[in-house]
Amino acid sequence: MKNNYILALLFSCLVFQLSAQNKDNKADKEYDNYAYIDAIKTYERLFEKGYKSQDMLLKLANAYYFNGDLTNAAKYYKALFSVTTDFTPECFYRFAQSLKAIKEYGKADKMMAKFDKESGNDSRAKLAINQKDYLAVIKENSGRYSIKDAGINSKYSDYGTAFNNNKIIFATARDKNGFVKSKDPWTGEGFTNLYESNVNPDGTLSAAKQLSRSLNSKYHESTPVFTKDGKTVYFTRNNYVPGKRGKDSRNTTLLKIYKADLEADKWTNIVELPFNSDNFSTAHPTLSVDEKLLYFASNMPGTLGQSDIYKVKINTDGTFGTPENLGNSINTEGRETFPFISAKNELYFASDGHPGLGGLDVFVATGRQDGSFSTVVNVGEPLNSSKDDFGFIIDYESKVGYITSNRDGGVGGDDIYLVKEVKPLNYPCEQLLNGIVSDLETKAIVVGVKVSLFDSSYKLLQTTLTNKEGKFDFGQVACDTKYYIKTEKEQYITDEISTITAADVGRTIVPITIEKRLKKVTIGDDLAKAFEIKTIYFDLNKSDIRPDAALELSKILDVMLQNPTMKIDIRSHTDSRQTDEYNKKLSERRAISTKEWLVINGIDTTRLTAKGYGESQLVNRCADGVICTEEEHQENRRSEFVIVSMK
């Protein structure tokens, strides 16, 4: 691929990522007689006192993981793994990443191996152990084209075809007289010019001739695209206008996109496009179906890899908008280049960043109504080979197209091949993915939540905000595919869930609840509800505090220590499965025992009242004689810690 060392845009771009540290909130901060309880800080203090529970440790570990503090995340994941083995596969992955932060690479590798085993077909695990298998997917898409020499190749490089009425325009390093007058020191061949060839009935190309002296210069021209009326052309050229050669800070002449108009069978008004620069390259233009957008390749600032595909709006007055990167659903850290928009609004492009057979491969993604594109698909063999394959174009009326390749058996450095579509591509099934975010406690919708979508390899696909109805919409995604959705909002705990889309075309709706980091309480509120304490467990017919009950009570203890003016009323309840008198006395003993535990641990007795209510305040239908499930009886066996004063 000699000439395309320049034209494939082999220029790198450094991307810097900035991070910010969130400010801590004080648990005892009060506003207008409300107490704001920082749940994470409370859990930390409990941990330091020796209390551990799966839920508490998971919340701590995840909180630090999502805030980028992997050292502390490792601390709490270690503690989590020491008390339970009941967690989702995602914990293995997060623990592994956290272990790497503290240079415990051996343990991290073991966690990734467990993650691979537990998660099934999660591509992050496959990437980590270098076992990602994409060849089966490529094989499934192969065999859809016939391919042969197009009939106009020379011993030099020929590449980059474009349709113009019944002609094919392409770039070649040959000289019009059959010999090379000047050479490009980068390639050892002549500078490329634009040539044209008539298309024969079978799709092969007739003898080529130079397109136009006015378009061709003494440097490189290549990859044109013509408007449907044939009166305007956009093309790639070295940074050169007659008499002036532009250079960047390294004294290198890069690439620019130029425009020309056809007047009286002559190309005139040659101008460079306004978003060009001496300091980066733009190249390989192609037009949208309605000719209102120009797509191109560039390594301009904001590029994700070595070169990315961009689009820019063509205004009705002939001016241009601001170029937009197509994003990481198309672009990678490698090279994406040579875009082509088909009549079906498909984006074909070449890439060495997406999984392929070697070198540049041709990929396709279908355009959506919102301007985004579907999942990227490798078009398979024989279009793609182990060498560089790029510059694909196709006419869907005739099913005839052309591709450039430096595969074995060619005539020159790069050669143009004629291809015919035998059968259409079976595009992946897609789902519409959307949802709604609500508050875990109040059930109210939450506006302005940052919602991010990641694929199974944790590559960021989209980020959006919930609207005034608390809804988010990621548009089309793949069917039967695992995704991760992360939610972030000030005063809420950052969290992440996984979802698998349905196997058939349709819509996947994901309801998400988010938990407030600061628990807002006031007089009359129940602290048990704030920390989801449903039961303070006691042994049968006993009222002494068990270790697991002590953990739950420690949450109440911590809140009261941080809010020294707070007074609470301890209320103990039972279910109906004993006599009224028995349940009343049992609940009173347990309420008093709870109070005594808090007093022993530092709470003044004047701040506490305690009473047992037995079965007198059932919360459901499960009275004497009513058959209920164990879960229904559980609702009645509860402890309440009601705030009666905050002064």
Backbone torsions as a table, in degrees:
resi	resn	phi	psi	omega
1	MET	NA	63.9	-170.1
2	LYS	-63.5	-63.0	-175.9
3	ASN	-60.8	-29.1	-172.7
4	ASN	-82.1	3.3	166.2
5	TYR	-61.0	-28.8	173.4
6	ILE	-88.1	-51.4	-166.5
7	LEU	-77.4	-14.9	174.2
8	ALA	-86.8	2.5	174.8
9	LEU	63.1	65.5	179.1
10	LEU	-87.0	63.2	179.2
11	PHE	-123.1	135.5	-176.8
12	SER	-94.8	157.5	-179.9
13	CYS	-140.0	124.8	179.6
14	LEU	-81.1	135.1	178.0
15	VAL	-116.0	122.7	-179.7
16	PHE	-103.7	137.0	179.0
17	GLN	-111.2	127.2	179.1
18	LEU	-101.8	145.1	176.4
19	SER	-129.3	153.2	179.7
20	ALA	-127.0	148.5	179.5
21	GLN	-98.2	129.3	178.9
22	ASN	-74.2	146.2	178.1
23	LYS	-80.2	141.2	177.6
24	ASP	-76.1	148.2	175.4
25	ASN	-106.4	141.4	-179.1
26	LYS	-82.6	134.2	-176.3
27	ALA	-67.3	-29.1	-175.5
28	ASP	-96.9	15.7	-180.0
29	LYS	-70.9	132.6	-176.7
30	GLU	-123.0	142.2	174.7
31	TYR	-135.6	126.2	174.5
32	ASP	50.1	47.2	176.9
33	ASN	68.3	17.9	173.0
34	TYR	-104.4	147.2	174.3
35	ALA	-106.8	132.7	178.9
36	TYR	-107.2	111.4	-174.4
37	ILE	-98.1	118.8	176.8
38	ASP	-81.2	101.5	-173.7
39	ALA	-60.9	-40.0	-178.0
40	ILE	-63.6	-43.7	179.0
41	LYS	-64.7	-37.4	177.0
42	THR	-62.8	-45.3	179.1
43	TYR	-62.0	-37.4	178.4
44	GLU	-62.5	-44.9	-179.3
45	ARG	-63.9	-37.1	177.3
46	LEU	-65.3	-40.2	179.0
47	PHE	-60.9	-44.1	-179.4
48	GLU	-64.3	-25.1	177.5
49	LYS	-85.4	-1.0	175.3
50	GLY	100.5	3.3	-179.9
51	TYR	-87.5	137.4	-179.3
52	LYS	-138.6	138.4	169.4
53	SER	-147.4	155.3	-178.0
54	GLN	-59.0	-47.8	-177.3
55	ASP	-62.9	-43.7	-177.9
56	MET	-64.7	-46.0	-177.7
57	LEU	-67.6	-37.5	178.9
58	LEU	-64.0	-42.0	179.1
59	LYS	-64.5	-40.3	178.4
60	LEU	-64.6	-49.8	-177.4
61	ALA	-61.0	-46.0	-179.4
62	ASN	-65.0	-37.9	-179.5
63	ALA	-59.9	-45.5	179.9
64	TYR	-72.0	-35.3	179.2
65	TYR	-61.0	-46.8	-177.2
66	PHE	-73.6	-21.0	176.2
67	ASN	-89.1	2.6	175.8
68	GLY	81.9	6.5	177.7
69	ASP	-93.5	80.7	-173.4
70	LEU	-74.4	-22.8	177.3
71	THR	-64.0	-49.5	176.8
72	ASN	-68.6	-34.2	177.1
73	ALA	-60.0	-42.2	178.9
74	ALA	-61.2	-39.3	179.9
75	LYS	-58.1	-46.8	-175.1
76	TYR	-82.7	-28.3	172.6
77	TYR	-65.9	-38.5	176.0
78	LYS	-59.3	-45.9	178.8
79	ALA	-63.1	-39.5	178.7
80	LEU	-61.0	-46.1	-178.2
81	PHE	-68.4	-18.4	-179.9
82	SER	-82.0	-16.3	-176.4
83	VAL	-111.1	-12.6	-177.1
84	THR	-158.5	158.9	171.5
85	THR	-120.3	11.4	-176.0
86	ASP	-100.8	87.4	176.5
87	PHE	-152.4	168.9	-176.4
88	THR	-76.5	158.9	178.2
89	PRO	-57.0	-28.1	-177.4
90	GLU	-60.0	-28.6	178.5
91	CYS	-63.1	-35.4	177.6
92	PHE	-60.8	-43.4	-178.2
93	TYR	-65.5	-47.2	-178.5
94	ARG	-65.3	-38.2	177.8
95	PHE	-63.8	-41.8	179.5
96	ALA	-61.2	-45.1	179.8
97	GLN	-64.6	-36.6	179.1
98	SER	-69.0	-38.0	178.0
99	LEU	-63.7	-36.1	177.8
100	LYS	-62.9	-32.1	-179.2
101	ALA	-66.5	-25.0	178.3
102	ILE	-107.8	18.0	172.4
103	LYS	63.5	28.7	173.1
104	GLU	-96.4	69.1	-170.5
105	TYR	-67.2	-36.2	179.2
106	GLY	-60.9	-46.5	178.1
107	LYS	-65.2	-37.1	179.5
108	ALA	-62.1	-41.4	179.0
109	ASP	-63.0	-39.0	178.6
110	LYS	-65.4	-39.0	178.3
111	MET	-65.5	-39.0	178.8
112	MET	-66.2	-35.5	176.8
113	ALA	-65.1	-40.7	176.4
114	LYS	-67.1	-38.7	177.8
115	PHE	-60.8	-42.5	178.3
116	ASP	-61.3	-41.9	-178.9
117	LYS	-68.7	-42.5	-174.3
118	GLU	-81.4	-31.0	-172.5
119	SER	-85.9	-11.7	-179.3
120	GLY	82.8	-111.9	-174.4
121	ASN	-109.1	49.4	178.6
122	ASP	-84.1	122.3	-172.4
123	SER	-67.8	-22.9	176.5
124	ARG	-61.8	-41.6	177.9
125	ALA	-64.7	-40.9	-179.6
126	LYS	-64.6	-41.6	177.9
127	LEU	-63.5	-41.0	-176.1
128	ALA	-63.7	-35.6	-178.9
129	ILE	-103.6	14.1	173.5
130	ASN	56.7	45.8	179.1
131	GLN	-128.7	28.8	-179.4
132	LYS	-71.6	121.3	-177.1
133	ASP	-109.6	106.2	178.6
134	TYR	-111.6	-4.6	-174.6
135	LEU	-65.1	-33.3	179.6
136	ALA	-64.4	-38.0	178.4
137	VAL	-64.9	-44.0	179.4
138	ILE	-63.8	-40.8	-179.9
139	LYS	-61.2	-37.9	-180.0
140	GLU	-63.2	-31.9	-179.0
141	ASN	-91.7	0.0	-175.8
142	SER	-83.5	166.7	176.1
143	GLY	78.9	18.2	-177.2
144	ARG	-96.4	-3.5	-177.9
145	TYR	-135.7	149.9	163.0
146	SER	-97.9	153.3	-175.3
147	ILE	-145.6	138.7	176.1
148	LYS	-157.6	167.7	178.2
149	ASP	-56.8	135.8	-177.3
150	ALA	-76.6	-15.1	174.5
151	GLY	97.9	3.1	-178.9
152	ILE	-127.8	16.2	-176.2
153	ASN	-77.7	146.8	177.3
154	SER	-113.1	179.8	177.2
155	LYS	-75.5	-4.1	176.0
156	TYR	-101.4	-175.9	-179.4
157	SER	-78.9	131.3	175.5
158	ASP	-129.7	129.0	-171.9
159	TYR	-165.6	172.2	168.0
160	GLY	69.2	65.6	-176.2
161	THR	-81.1	156.1	176.3
162	ALA	-148.5	145.9	176.9
163	PHE	-83.3	140.3	170.6
164	ASN	-149.5	94.4	-172.6
165	ASN	57.6	-124.5	-179.0
166	ASN	-98.1	29.9	-179.6
167	LYS	-127.7	157.7	172.6
168	ILE	-114.1	127.6	176.9
169	ILE	-104.8	135.8	-178.5
170	PHE	-147.6	168.8	178.1
171	ALA	-102.2	143.0	179.3
172	THR	-147.8	149.5	177.9
173	ALA	-90.1	-1.5	178.0
174	ARG	-69.9	156.1	172.8
175	ASP	-94.8	150.1	-176.0
176	LYS	-62.2	-24.2	179.6
177	ASN	-95.1	4.6	175.2
178	GLY	92.5	2.6	175.2
179	PHE	-141.3	156.4	-174.1
180	VAL	-90.2	125.1	179.5
181	LYS	-90.2	-41.5	-179.4
182	SER	-132.7	151.8	-175.2
183	LYS	-120.9	147.0	171.5
184	ASP	-83.7	120.6	-178.2
185	PRO	-62.5	-20.5	179.0
186	TRP	-74.1	-34.9	-171.4
187	THR	-110.8	-22.4	-175.1
188	GLY	78.1	3.1	177.7
189	GLU	-114.3	175.0	177.6
190	GLY	-69.4	158.5	173.7
191	PHE	-65.8	143.0	-174.0
192	THR	-80.2	142.9	173.8
193	ASN	-122.6	165.1	177.4
194	LEU	-88.0	130.1	178.3
195	TYR	-122.5	161.7	177.6
196	GLU	-128.9	151.7	179.6
197	SER	-146.5	138.8	176.2
198	ASN	-73.7	146.8	179.5
199	VAL	-92.5	122.3	177.0
200	ASN	-76.1	163.0	-178.4
201	PRO	-55.2	-31.2	-179.5
202	ASP	-88.4	4.2	178.4
203	GLY	94.2	-15.7	176.7
204	THR	-68.0	164.9	-174.2
205	LEU	-109.8	140.7	-179.7
206	SER	-82.4	177.9	-179.0
207	ALA	-52.9	136.6	-174.0
208	ALA	-93.2	151.9	174.4
209	LYS	-139.8	159.2	-178.2
210	GLN	-63.6	137.8	-175.4
211	LEU	-69.6	-57.5	-175.0
212	SER	-162.5	131.8	176.6
213	ARG	-65.2	-30.5	-177.5
214	SER	-70.7	-29.6	177.1
215	LEU	-83.5	-35.2	-177.0
216	ASN	-84.9	137.4	178.0
217	SER	-118.8	-170.3	179.2
218	LYS	-83.6	-1.9	175.3
219	TYR	-112.2	-163.1	-173.6
220	HIS	-76.5	135.2	162.6
221	GLU	-125.0	145.9	179.5
222	SER	-166.1	177.1	169.9
223	THR	36.8	71.2	176.5
224	PRO	-86.3	165.2	167.3
225	VAL	-141.7	135.9	-175.0
226	PHE	-111.3	143.9	172.3
227	THR	-67.7	161.0	-174.9
228	LYS	-61.6	-30.2	178.9
229	ASP	-83.1	-3.1	177.0
230	GLY	73.9	10.1	-173.8
231	LYS	-98.0	-8.8	179.7
232	THR	-134.8	141.5	176.6
233	VAL	-132.0	139.8	168.8
234	TYR	-113.0	136.4	-176.7
235	PHE	-150.4	165.4	-179.8
236	THR	-97.5	137.8	177.0
237	ARG	-147.7	151.2	168.2
238	ASN	-56.8	155.9	-179.1
239	ASN	-63.9	81.4	-172.9
240	TYR	-153.6	132.0	164.4
241	VAL	-123.7	148.9	-174.7
242	PRO	-46.1	121.6	178.3
243	GLY	92.0	-7.2	-177.7
244	LYS	-145.3	125.1	178.4
245	ARG	-114.3	120.6	-178.7
246	GLY	-85.1	148.5	-179.1
247	LYS	-137.5	154.0	175.8
248	ASP	-89.7	-171.3	-176.6
249	SER	-65.9	-16.8	177.9
250	ARG	-99.2	12.0	178.4
251	ASN	68.2	28.2	179.4
252	THR	-106.2	135.9	176.0
253	THR	-88.4	113.0	-176.0
254	LEU	-92.1	-162.7	-176.0
255	LEU	-110.4	147.7	176.1
256	LYS	-139.1	158.2	174.6
257	ILE	-98.6	132.9	-179.7
258	TYR	-119.6	160.6	178.6
259	LYS	-127.1	144.0	177.3
260	ALA	-142.9	154.1	179.4
261	ASP	-114.0	145.2	178.1
262	LEU	-94.3	115.9	178.4
263	GLU	-131.2	121.8	-179.9
264	ALA	53.1	47.6	178.1
265	ASP	61.1	23.9	178.3
266	LYS	-134.5	136.8	179.1
267	TRP	-81.0	121.5	-175.9
268	THR	-132.2	-177.9	176.5
269	ASN	52.6	48.0	-179.4
270	ILE	-76.1	117.8	-179.0
271	VAL	-135.9	150.5	174.5
272	GLU	-84.4	153.2	-178.7
273	LEU	-76.5	150.0	-168.9
274	PRO	-68.7	-18.3	-179.4
275	PHE	-91.5	4.1	174.0
276	ASN	-66.8	165.6	177.5
277	SER	-154.2	151.2	173.4
278	ASP	-70.7	-15.3	-170.0
279	ASN	-103.2	-3.1	172.7
280	PHE	-151.2	167.3	-177.2
281	SER	-101.0	145.2	165.6
282	THR	-127.2	141.5	-173.0
283	ALA	-163.0	169.2	170.2
284	HIS	57.5	60.0	-178.3
285	PRO	-72.8	152.1	171.3
286	THR	-150.4	152.5	-175.1
287	LEU	-104.4	147.9	172.4
288	SER	-68.4	168.7	-177.1
289	VAL	-59.2	-40.3	-179.8
290	ASP	-89.1	3.0	177.3
291	GLU	61.2	24.4	177.2
292	LYS	-98.1	-9.0	178.7
293	LEU	-128.5	142.9	173.7
294	LEU	-113.8	123.6	175.2
295	TYR	-100.2	147.7	-179.4
296	PHE	-161.3	170.5	177.2
297	ALA	-107.3	145.7	-178.8
298	SER	-161.1	159.8	169.7
299	ASN	-116.4	32.8	179.3
300	MET	-64.0	162.4	177.3
301	PRO	-52.4	135.8	-175.1
302	GLY	100.5	-5.4	177.9
303	THR	-68.4	137.5	-177.0
304	LEU	-77.9	-31.5	-177.0
305	GLY	-132.4	-141.6	179.9
306	GLN	-74.4	-37.5	171.5
307	SER	-154.5	143.3	-177.9
308	ASP	-124.1	165.2	174.3
309	ILE	-98.6	133.5	-178.3
310	TYR	-122.3	166.6	169.8
311	LYS	-134.9	152.4	178.8
312	VAL	-143.3	140.5	-179.3
313	LYS	-78.1	135.7	173.3
314	ILE	-99.1	110.9	-177.7
315	ASN	-73.5	161.2	-177.2
316	THR	-64.2	-24.9	179.4
317	ASP	-88.9	7.7	177.9
318	GLY	90.4	-6.1	176.8
319	THR	-81.5	174.1	-176.5
320	PHE	-123.4	150.6	175.4
321	GLY	-82.1	-158.8	178.9
322	THR	-95.6	129.3	179.4
323	PRO	-58.0	140.8	179.1
324	GLU	-121.4	129.8	175.0
325	ASN	-69.9	136.0	-179.4
326	LEU	-71.2	-6.0	172.6
327	GLY	87.5	176.0	-171.7
328	ASN	-81.4	2.0	169.2
329	SER	-75.4	-22.6	176.7
330	ILE	-108.6	-49.9	-172.9
331	ASN	-89.3	150.0	179.9
332	THR	-129.4	-172.3	175.9
333	GLU	-75.4	-5.9	178.7
334	GLY	-95.2	-142.0	-179.5
335	ARG	-107.2	126.4	166.9
336	GLU	-119.5	127.4	-169.7
337	THR	-161.5	174.8	179.8
338	PHE	51.5	59.7	178.2
339	PRO	-74.2	153.5	174.0
340	PHE	-149.0	129.0	176.9
341	ILE	-101.4	119.8	-178.9
342	SER	-82.3	172.7	177.7
343	ALA	-65.2	-18.5	176.7
344	LYS	-90.4	11.9	-178.2
345	ASN	60.6	39.7	172.9
346	GLU	-97.7	141.1	174.5
347	LEU	-100.0	109.4	170.9
348	TYR	-96.6	141.0	178.5
349	PHE	-157.6	164.1	177.8
350	ALA	-103.6	144.4	-178.1
351	SER	-153.8	146.5	168.1
352	ASP	-114.7	9.3	178.9
353	GLY	-94.2	-36.0	174.5
354	HIS	-78.6	152.1	-178.5
355	PRO	-58.5	126.9	-177.1
356	GLY	-144.1	-167.7	-176.6
357	LEU	-92.8	-9.3	-179.7
358	GLY	139.8	140.1	-178.0
359	GLY	60.7	-148.2	174.5
360	LEU	-79.5	133.2	171.8
361	ASP	-116.9	158.5	176.4
362	VAL	-92.4	134.1	179.2
363	PHE	-127.2	163.5	179.3
364	VAL	-141.3	146.0	173.5
365	ALA	-142.3	137.8	-178.2
366	THR	-84.5	141.6	178.6
367	GLY	-77.3	141.9	177.6
368	ARG	-105.5	167.6	-178.4
369	GLN	-63.9	-29.4	-178.8
370	ASP	-84.4	5.3	178.0
371	GLY	92.9	-9.2	177.4
372	SER	-84.9	-179.6	-177.7
373	PHE	-128.7	155.4	-179.2
374	SER	-74.6	-176.4	177.2
375	THR	-57.9	137.6	-179.6
376	VAL	-73.4	135.8	-177.8
377	VAL	-126.9	132.6	172.6
378	ASN	-75.2	128.5	-174.4
379	VAL	-76.3	-7.4	172.7
380	GLY	81.9	-177.8	176.5
381	GLU	-82.5	155.1	2.0
382	PRO	-89.4	1.7	177.1
383	LEU	-58.0	-42.5	178.7
384	ASN	-99.3	149.6	-179.4
385	SER	-139.5	-171.3	177.5
386	SER	-78.2	-6.0	179.7
387	LYS	-104.9	-164.9	179.6
388	ASP	-81.2	126.9	177.7
389	ASP	-130.1	125.9	-170.8
390	PHE	-162.1	176.2	174.9
391	GLY	65.9	35.7	-178.0
392	PHE	-76.8	135.9	171.6
393	ILE	-137.7	155.4	179.7
394	ILE	-151.2	144.0	173.4
395	ASP	-106.2	113.5	-172.5
396	TYR	-76.1	-15.4	175.7
397	GLU	-70.0	-43.6	-179.1
398	SER	-95.5	-11.8	-175.2
399	LYS	64.4	20.0	-178.5
400	VAL	-104.7	137.1	177.7
401	GLY	-145.0	-179.0	-178.2
402	TYR	-140.6	147.9	178.0
403	ILE	-142.3	149.5	177.1
404	THR	-104.7	140.7	-179.7
405	SER	-155.8	152.4	171.7
406	ASN	-109.2	30.3	-179.1
407	ARG	-63.8	163.9	179.8
408	ASP	-61.5	145.4	178.1
409	GLY	94.0	3.2	-179.7
410	GLY	-80.5	178.7	-178.1
411	VAL	-94.4	-45.0	-177.4
412	GLY	-121.9	-157.9	179.8
413	GLY	-64.4	-56.2	171.8
414	ASP	-120.3	142.1	-178.8
415	ASP	-129.9	154.7	178.9
416	ILE	-98.9	131.2	-178.5
417	TYR	-117.3	142.7	174.3
418	LEU	-87.2	130.3	178.0
419	VAL	-125.8	148.6	175.0
420	LYS	-128.9	129.9	-179.6
421	GLU	-75.1	124.8	-180.0
422	VAL	-91.7	-41.1	177.1
423	LYS	-147.3	148.7	-176.7
424	PRO	-71.9	160.9	177.8
425	LEU	-74.7	135.6	175.8
426	ASN	-89.1	94.8	-175.3
427	TYR	-67.5	150.4	179.4
428	PRO	-63.0	146.1	173.6
429	CYS	-62.3	142.8	-179.7
430	GLU	-128.3	147.5	177.0
431	GLN	-115.9	153.0	167.8
432	LEU	-89.1	127.0	-175.9
433	LEU	-116.0	117.3	176.9
434	ASN	-149.7	178.5	-177.8
435	GLY	-175.5	-170.3	-178.9
436	ILE	-141.6	143.5	-178.4
437	VAL	-112.9	131.4	179.5
438	SER	-133.5	161.9	179.0
439	ASP	-75.7	131.5	-177.0
440	LEU	-59.4	-39.0	-174.9
441	GLU	-85.3	-50.0	-173.5
442	THR	-89.1	-16.4	-176.4
443	LYS	69.3	4.1	179.4
444	ALA	-74.9	149.7	177.7
445	ILE	-68.4	151.7	-177.8
446	VAL	-119.0	122.2	-177.9
447	VAL	-92.2	147.2	173.4
448	GLY	76.1	21.9	175.8
449	VAL	-78.5	131.5	174.2
450	LYS	-77.7	118.4	-177.5
451	VAL	-118.1	122.3	-176.6
452	SER	-116.5	138.1	-179.6
453	LEU	-108.8	128.6	178.2
454	PHE	-121.7	148.1	174.1
455	ASP	-82.1	-175.5	-174.0
456	SER	-68.6	-17.0	175.4
457	SER	-96.7	13.3	178.5
458	TYR	62.4	33.6	172.4
459	LYS	-88.3	126.1	-178.6
460	LEU	-65.8	125.6	-179.5
461	LEU	-103.5	-45.4	-177.5
462	GLN	-150.6	155.8	170.8
463	THR	-137.3	135.8	-179.9
464	THR	-146.9	175.5	176.5
465	LEU	-118.5	144.8	175.1
466	THR	-67.5	141.5	-177.1
467	ASN	-84.2	-169.6	-175.8
468	LYS	-64.9	-14.3	176.4
469	GLU	-100.7	9.2	-180.0
470	GLY	74.5	13.9	-174.3
471	LYS	-99.7	151.1	172.4
472	PHE	-130.2	155.4	-176.2
473	ASP	-143.3	117.5	178.2
474	PHE	-96.7	2.5	179.4
475	GLY	70.3	-143.4	-174.8
476	GLN	-85.0	134.8	173.9
477	VAL	-134.9	175.4	-178.3
478	ALA	-75.1	149.8	174.7
479	CYS	-75.1	156.7	173.2
480	ASP	46.6	48.4	-175.2
481	THR	-133.2	142.7	179.7
482	LYS	-86.2	132.1	176.2
483	TYR	-130.3	159.5	174.4
484	TYR	-118.1	136.6	-180.0
485	ILE	-121.9	121.7	-179.8
486	LYS	-109.2	137.0	178.6
487	THR	-115.9	137.5	-179.8
488	GLU	-140.6	130.6	173.9
489	LYS	-160.3	142.8	178.9
490	GLU	-57.5	139.2	-179.7
491	GLN	76.0	2.3	175.7
492	TYR	-119.1	152.0	177.7
493	ILE	-75.0	125.4	176.1
494	THR	-63.8	133.7	-176.6
495	ASP	-143.4	169.2	-178.6
496	GLU	-146.1	138.2	175.1
497	ILE	-126.8	161.2	173.7
498	SER	-111.2	152.8	176.6
499	THR	-146.3	149.1	175.9
500	ILE	-117.1	122.5	-178.1
501	THR	-70.1	158.8	-179.8
502	ALA	-64.8	159.5	-173.9
503	ALA	-80.4	-17.0	-177.9
504	ASP	-114.7	164.8	178.1
505	VAL	-58.5	134.2	-179.4
506	GLY	163.7	-145.5	-175.4
507	ARG	-131.7	133.8	173.7
508	THR	-110.1	119.6	-179.4
509	ILE	-108.0	126.2	-176.0
510	VAL	-116.8	106.5	173.1
511	PRO	-80.6	134.7	-178.1
512	ILE	-128.4	134.0	172.6
513	THR	-110.6	140.2	179.2
514	ILE	-121.9	146.9	-173.5
515	GLU	-105.5	133.6	179.0
516	LYS	-68.3	137.0	176.1
517	ARG	-71.2	-39.5	179.0
518	LEU	-100.2	120.4	-179.8
519	LYS	-88.8	113.0	-177.6
520	LYS	-89.4	122.1	-179.4
521	VAL	-133.5	156.9	176.7
522	THR	-150.5	-176.8	-176.8
523	ILE	-57.7	132.4	-179.5
524	GLY	96.0	-13.6	179.4
525	ASP	-79.7	154.4	-179.5
526	ASP	-104.1	116.2	179.4
527	LEU	-63.7	-26.1	178.0
528	ALA	-61.7	-37.4	178.4
529	LYS	-70.7	-35.2	-179.9
530	ALA	-60.9	-35.7	-179.0
531	PHE	-110.1	14.8	176.1
532	GLU	56.0	41.7	177.0
533	ILE	-89.7	110.1	-178.4
534	LYS	-96.7	-35.2	-175.6
535	THR	-142.0	132.1	166.4
536	ILE	-97.0	104.7	-171.1
537	TYR	-75.9	139.9	174.4
538	PHE	-127.8	151.8	173.3
539	ASP	-68.0	158.6	-174.8
540	LEU	-55.3	126.3	178.3
541	ASN	62.3	20.1	179.2
542	LYS	-122.7	161.3	-178.2
543	SER	-127.2	5.2	178.1
544	ASP	-78.3	153.1	-173.5
545	ILE	-80.5	120.6	176.9
546	ARG	-79.3	162.2	179.5
547	PRO	-58.0	-40.6	-179.7
548	ASP	-68.8	-32.3	176.1
549	ALA	-69.2	-34.9	179.1
550	ALA	-61.6	-36.7	177.5
551	LEU	-61.7	-44.3	-179.3
552	GLU	-67.6	-41.4	179.3
553	LEU	-66.1	-28.4	179.7
554	SER	-64.2	-26.6	175.8
555	LYS	-66.2	-42.9	177.4
556	ILE	-66.1	-42.9	179.2
557	LEU	-57.3	-46.1	-177.9
558	ASP	-62.5	-41.9	179.7
559	VAL	-62.2	-43.2	-178.4
560	MET	-69.2	-34.2	176.7
561	LEU	-67.2	-34.1	179.2
562	GLN	-81.5	-14.9	179.3
563	ASN	-128.0	79.3	-169.7
564	PRO	-65.6	-13.8	178.8
565	THR	-94.6	-5.2	-175.7
566	MET	-75.1	134.2	174.3
567	LYS	-119.9	141.5	-177.7
568	ILE	-131.8	155.6	175.9
569	ASP	-110.4	118.3	-178.8
570	ILE	-86.9	124.8	-177.2
571	ARG	-126.4	121.8	-178.2
572	SER	-110.0	136.5	-176.6
573	HIS	-130.4	152.7	176.0
574	THR	-123.2	173.7	170.4
575	ASP	-87.1	-172.1	-171.9
576	SER	-95.3	7.4	-171.1
577	ARG	-88.0	50.3	169.2
578	GLN	-167.0	-178.8	178.1
579	THR	-72.8	159.8	178.6
580	ASP	-59.1	-44.7	-176.6
581	GLU	-65.2	-42.8	-179.4
582	TYR	-62.5	-47.1	-178.0
583	ASN	-64.8	-35.4	179.7
584	LYS	-64.9	-47.5	-178.7
585	LYS	-67.2	-40.7	180.0
586	LEU	-62.2	-44.2	-178.9
587	SER	-66.8	-33.9	178.5
588	GLU	-66.9	-43.4	178.7
589	ARG	-61.0	-39.8	-178.0
590	ARG	-72.0	-36.7	177.2
591	ALA	-64.3	-43.3	179.9
592	ILE	-67.1	-40.8	178.3
593	SER	-60.9	-39.5	178.0
594	THR	-63.9	-43.9	178.8
595	LYS	-61.6	-45.8	-178.5
596	GLU	-61.5	-37.4	178.6
597	TRP	-61.8	-43.8	179.9
598	LEU	-65.9	-38.3	178.7
599	VAL	-65.5	-45.4	179.1
600	ILE	-58.5	-32.0	-176.9
601	ASN	-95.3	16.5	167.3
602	GLY	114.8	3.1	-179.5
603	ILE	-97.2	127.2	179.8
604	ASP	-62.0	135.9	-176.4
605	THR	-61.0	-25.1	179.9
606	THR	-69.8	-14.7	-179.9
607	ARG	-90.4	1.4	-173.1
608	LEU	-129.9	137.6	166.0
609	THR	-125.1	154.7	-176.4
610	ALA	-145.4	139.8	179.6
611	LYS	-154.3	142.7	175.1
612	GLY	-102.3	134.9	-175.9
613	TYR	-111.0	-0.9	179.8
614	GLY	56.7	-130.4	-179.9
615	GLU	-104.7	19.6	-173.4
616	SER	-77.8	-15.3	-177.4
617	GLN	-128.0	58.2	178.5
618	LEU	-64.4	146.0	-178.3
619	VAL	-99.5	-0.6	178.8
620	ASN	-145.4	-163.2	-172.2
621	ARG	-81.9	-1.5	-166.9
622	CYS	-80.3	61.9	177.5
623	ALA	-85.2	-177.4	179.9
624	ASP	-55.8	135.0	176.2
625	GLY	83.9	-7.2	-179.5
626	VAL	-93.7	128.3	179.5
627	ILE	-79.0	121.0	-178.6
628	CYS	-133.2	159.5	175.9
629	THR	-77.4	165.4	177.6
630	GLU	-62.5	-36.5	178.9
631	GLU	-63.7	-38.2	178.6
632	GLU	-68.0	-41.2	176.4
633	HIS	-63.7	-35.1	-179.3
634	GLN	-59.8	-34.3	-179.7
635	GLU	-60.1	-30.5	-178.3
636	ASN	-85.5	-25.5	178.6
637	ARG	-83.0	91.2	-171.0
638	ARG	-143.5	159.8	172.5
639	SER	-120.3	139.2	178.8
640	GLU	-119.2	143.4	178.1
641	PHE	-128.8	82.7	-169.9
642	VAL	-88.4	128.5	179.1
643	ILE	-73.4	123.7	-179.8
644	VAL	-109.6	-16.7	179.0
645	SER	-160.3	148.8	176.5
646	MET	-132.6	20.9	-178.4
647	LYS	-108.6	NA	NA
